[in-house]
Amino acid sequence: MIDGEDIFLDFKVLQIDGRSAARLGVISLPHGSFTTPIFMPVGTQATVKTLTPDELYAMGAGIILANTYHLHLRPGEDLIAKAGGLHSFMNWQKGVLTDSGGFQVFSLKGLRKIDDNGVKFSSHIDGSLHYLTPETVMEIQQKLGADIAMCFDECAPYPCSFEEARQAVRRTALWADRCRKSHSQSEQALFGIIQGNVFADLRERSAREITDLDFPGYAIGGLSVGAPKEHMYSMLDLIDGLLPAEKPRYLMGVGAPEDLLEGVKRGIDMFDCVLPTRLARHGTALTGRGKLVIRNAVYAEDFTPVDRDCRCYTCRNFSRAYLRHLIKAEEMLAHRLLTIHNVSFLLQFMRDIQSAIGDGSLSDFSAKFYSEYRL
C-alpha cells in the first residue's frame, strides 16, 4: 500500500455535537467532495436499481456503492477496466465505493469453502468455480477503479458462537494485512473492516488489530446481518472510543432511518443499504412517520402525496392512490417512483441531520423524530 500521504482521500471534521459523538465533516475524493454523515445508495451491479445518474445527481447523492462480487462475475473487472473503470462504464462522475464481496461470498454457505488463504465458491449464476484471496480482491477492485475499496474480510453473521466470531476476527486481520500489502493504486483509498459480531472483547481486539494497520478509513461490519438493534448500538458505543477521530467511519449495510440517526450519534460518518430500493420493489415507502405499505387497500382512494413533507419528484406529482394502482397493475413505473422517493427521503434525512449537527440542535431533532416516527 502507498504511504498515507499519497492516498487520494481527505477527511476533515468540521464540528462535533455537544451531547453525542456525532460529527459534521467533509470527505474529498478524486471524483469530488461530500458532507458527512452521508447515506450511500447501493448500485450493486453498477446501477442503483431503476435510477439514472442524472436522477441521483438531482437527489444530491455524493457517493454510491457497487459490489465487487457481482461485478467480478458479470460483466467482469477486465471489461470494466477496458471501459475506463466504473465511473466511465456507468457514466457516474461522483464518488464510488466498492465492497470486497466478502459478505456475498460468505452468504453462499453450501457453495463455498474457506481457509486462511481465501475462499473457493461456485457462482450463483452459472455454477462456475472461483477463488477469491485478499490479493485477487485487491486486483479486482483496482481494475474497477472505485475511489474507495474495502479489505477482504470474513463476516460471521448473527447468531454465531464465540469461536466462530473469533475465527472471523483472526482471518479478517490476516487478510487486512495482505490487502494492505498488495494494494498499490494511489488514487484509491483502502478501508479496513472491524468484525467481532456482538462480542465486546472480540470487537475490541478487531478494532485494535485493524487500526494498527493504519488505513485511511475504517468500516464496521457484521452488525446488519441479524443482530438486534440494542446489540448493534452497544457495539457502536464501544467502538467509538477505539477508532481514530481523524479518520472516517463507515457502518456497513445499515439504512433504516432510526439506525442512521443512532449510528450518527455514535460517531458514524458513512452508511449504505439496499433498503430504499428493496422496499420500493415491495410497494413500501419510507416517510418521516414510518413505513407506508402503499399496496394496501387503505390507500386506494388516498390522493395525498406519499409524504407531505417530501419535495421529491414522486411526492410533487403523484398520489398514494396512483402509486397503489401502478403496484396492483404490476407497472414498472411503480418501482421507479417509489425508489425515487425512498432514496430521496434518506438523502434528505441525512442532510437534515447534518444541519442539526451544524446548528447544535441534534438532540431536539432526535426528540422530534421519535415523537413522529413509528418504528
Secondary structure by P-SEA (a helix, b strand, c coil): ccccccccbbbbbccccccccbbbbccccccccccccbbbbbccccccccccaaaaaaaccccbbbbaaaaaaaccaaaaaaacccccccccccbbbbccaaaaaaaccccccccccbbbbbbcccbbbbbbcaaaaaaaaaaacccbbbcbbbbbcccccaaaaaaaaaaaaaaaaaaaaacccccbbbbbbbbbcccaaaaaaaaaaaaaacccbbbbccccccccaaaaaaaaaaacccccccbbbbbcccccaaaaaaaaaacccbbbcaaaaaaaaacccccccccccccccccccccccccccccccccccccaaaaaaaaaaccaaaaaaaaaaaaaaaaaaaaaaaaaaaaccaaaaaaaaaacccc
